[in-house]
Structure formats: C-alpha cells, structure tokens
Amino acid sequence: MSYKIIGDSCLDLTADLKKDPHFQIIPLTLQVEHTQVIDDETFDQKKFLELVRSSSECPQTACPSPERFKEAFECDAEQIFVITLSEHLSGTYNSAVLAKKLYEEEHGQEGKSIAVFSSDSASSGELNIALYIQSLCQASLPFEEIEEKTRSFIKNMRTYFVLESLDTLRKNGRLTGLQAFFATALNIKPVMGADSGVIIKLDQARGINKALTRMADIAIREAGETKDKVLIIAHCNNPERAEVVKNEMCRQASFKDVIITETAGVATVYASDGGIIVAL
C-alpha cells in the first residue's frame, strides 16, 4: 500500500528525509512583533535567532489551517499518517483532526485511510514517531495495526530537553523576571521533560554541561532496555553540543540507531539558541 507521512513543521526531518517523497511538512507561521516568518524551506535560523534576541516580546506561533492539511490529503497515497505537536502546546492537532473530518465528509472513507496523532512531544519526538511509522509501512503492516502500534509507541516514548537560555520562558510568562535573574546569575540550567505531552521540570544543574549529563542520566535510567530503540537528538544551532550528548548517551547504553537533526522554526522558538531535545 502506498503511504505518506505528514508532519507539522516541528517534525524536524534530517536533510536526507526532506528529499524522501513519502514525507510532507505543513508549515506553521512564526511571528516576532510585526515580522511574520513561514516555517518552511525558506526558514533562516540564524536570522530568526537574531530577530528574537533583539525583541523584548516572546515569539508566537500560529498553527496551519485545516484547509492546508486537507489539501495535503489530496494525493495518491492510500494510507496517510499525520504527526503533530503535542495538543497541549499547539492547536495543530485539532486542525489536522478537523481536516480529516472535512476530507472524509467530502470524499467518504473509501480508498484512503487517514490517522492523526498528537505526538505528546515535539521536534525529535515527532521525528522518532515518523521513522517508526515508516518502518511499519515498509513492513507492509495493515493500516489498523500501524495505527494501534503507533499510539502505543507514542505512549511509551520519552522526550527530554535542556535550554541554554531562559529568555523565551521569561518572555512568555512561564518564568518570572526574578527567577530568570537568579537562574542566569547562578548559571542554573533546568532539565525538562514531558508527561503526556505537558512540559515538566525533572531536575536542574549548574552549567550547561552538567545539565546535559544529568539529562542523559535521567533518559537512560527511564528508558530501560535501549538496544532496540532509536535515539533522536535535535539541536538548535549547536551541532557540537548534540555530539556531546550523543557520546555521553552511547557511553552509557547501546541503541538501534542514533540520529542527529537540526531544529526548524517552531522548535527553534521553543528550544532557543543552543537548546537540545532528545527523544527515545
């Protein structure tokens, strides 16, 4: 059966996967004050980071319309799998669900099967799900079985991240100015994770390197057996830091594969310059 995997633009594909016709990205729109940026192949990360640094306001994101997803369903693929940002972080999931409903009302359900997944994650987590779905499609599993296995995979997947800067958290009101001041003055870096798609703080450490090591420790401990798992590491403008995390985690455990990718626009908003997002 022919298939297509559609993601919002927080699905941070590698350079090779961007060339794979089985994948399609539906972009979100980013806004910094009066400047709008479409999170597609024209996204310039360095220019965007400079724009964010020069602004006192937090960057905003706007999810794609249902029509954008519905248009993507008008393809030759018989099986379509949609992966979105956690529904707790964005309205993209609801937009994709509505698009599925509108498409099926117009065309019926004959000849095409569509599944929409909230990743309960972002960035590297979305990529991990996409690669898992692709492996099931390549194994020619029935659509219903792929959907069931994917929902179980999402439930068991874990996502972790460490931020270099707390500026975005301060600007969007998730961290008070006083907290941000003390955290910056003491060089404290939070180790964050996700619980059913909701961002939570797991730990903290003084200095980015200690925080990354702590993140690796927590991820390995919570992952259990890892030899059949794929480790995905997404970085925002810091490939060297991603390699450090890769080396530390591979020192502690063995993985089926390790993939490093770069954040596009949406994950750049969340991770900020130097941020690292890990999923396994």
C-alpha positions, -999 to 999 in steps of 0.1 A, spaced: 0 0 0 13 35 -8 17 58 21 25 94 31 37 108 65 26 143 70 40 164 98 37 200 110 69 220 108 80 209 143 88 175 127 125 181 123 134 160 94 171 153 85 184 166 52 180 132 36 145 127 48 135 161 34 142 146 -1 120 115 6 87 119 -12 69 98 15 72 129 38 55 162 36 57 191 60 28 216 67 44 248 80 33 269 110 37 306 109 61 323 134 57 359 145 82 382 163 65 416 170 54 427 135 75 403 115 60 371 102 81 341 91 67 310 74 84 278 88 91 262 55 123 255 34 130 293 34 134 295 72 167 311 81 176 300 116 204 325 123 184 354 110 154 343 131 175 339 163 189 375 158 153 387 154 143 370 186 173 383 206 166 419 195 129 417 206 115 423 241 84 402 231 82 364 230 79 349 195 45 335 187 34 305 166 2 301 146 -9 266 135 -18 257 99 -55 259 88 -75 227 84 -75 235 46 -37 232 45 -39 196 58 -69 188 37 -51 198 6 -22 175 16 -47 146 18 -55 151 -19 -27 128 -31 -22 93 -45 -13 77 -12 -37 52 1 -25 55 37 -19 88 53 -3 93 88 -3 128 103 20 137 132 16 170 151 30 189 181 16 179 214 -20 191 216 -11 207 249 13 230 231 -4 239 198 -38 238 181 -22 220 151 -36 186 162 -71 199 163 -66 215 129 -55 182 114 -83 163 130 -108 187 115 -92 184 81 -96 146 83 -133 150 91 -138 175 63 -120 153 38 -140 122 47 -173 141 46 -164 152 10 -148 120 -3 -160 93 20 -136 67 36 -133 45 5 -98 42 -10 -79 62 16 -72 57 53 -61 87 75 -47 86 110 -39 117 130 -15 115 160 -7 141 187 30 133 193 28 143 230 61 157 221 79 180 196 109 181 173 130 149 179 99 132 193 79 138 161 108 125 140 111 94 162 74 87 156 77 93 118 106 69 115 87 43 134 56 47 112 78 44 81 93 11 94 59 -3 98 48 8 64 79 -7 48 70 -39 66 36 -38 48 16 -40 80 -22 -33 78 -33 3 84 -52 -6 116 -22 -23 131 1 6 122 -23 30 139 -25 8 170 12 2 173 20 39 168 -4 50 196 14 25 219 48 38 207 38 74 215 26 64 250 59 48 258 83 73 241 101 98 263 113 134 255 138 155 273 154 189 267 179 214 282 179 251 273 209 273 271 188 304 277 157 310 298 149 342 279 119 328 260 105 312 291 108 347 308 92 365 278 62 342 276 55 344 313 65 308 322 93 322 344 92 354 365 119 380 359 133 373 394 135 336 388 152 342 354 177 366 371 187 342 398 189 312 373 210 333 350 232 347 377 238 312 392 242 296 357 214 271 366 201 251 337 168 232 341 164 196 328 129 194 313 107 165 301 72 158 291 44 140 309 16 130 285 25 160 263 28 185 292 62 201 299 76 193 333 108 201 351 128 170 360 160 184 376 185 212 373 222 217 373 247 245 374 262 249 340 251 235 306 275 206 305 263 193 339 227 197 329 233 178 296 249 150 316 221 149 341 196 148 312 215 118 297 215 100 331 177 105 335 169 95 300 190 63 302 176 54 336 140 59 325 144 42 291 151 7 304 164 -16 276 176 6 247 192 -18 222 161 -18 200 154 19 204 164 48 181 179 78 198 170 111 182 189 143 192 177 177 178 199 208 183 193 245 178 223 260 162 248 238 181 258 205 164 289 202 187 267 201 217 245 174 201 276 153 196 285 156 232 251 143 242 253 115 217 287 104 230 275 105 266 244 85 260 262 60 238 288 56 266 260 45 289 239 25 266 235 9 231 209 19 206 195 6 174 204 38 157 214 74 167 202 103 145 211 140 149 189 166 133 186 204 134 156 223 146 134 242 121 114 273 131 89 260 157 114 240 177 138 269 175 111 291 192 108 265 220 144 255 224 161 288 217 198 292 206 218 262 219 189 241 231 190 203 229 159 180 226 163 142 230 137 115 223 138 78 226 
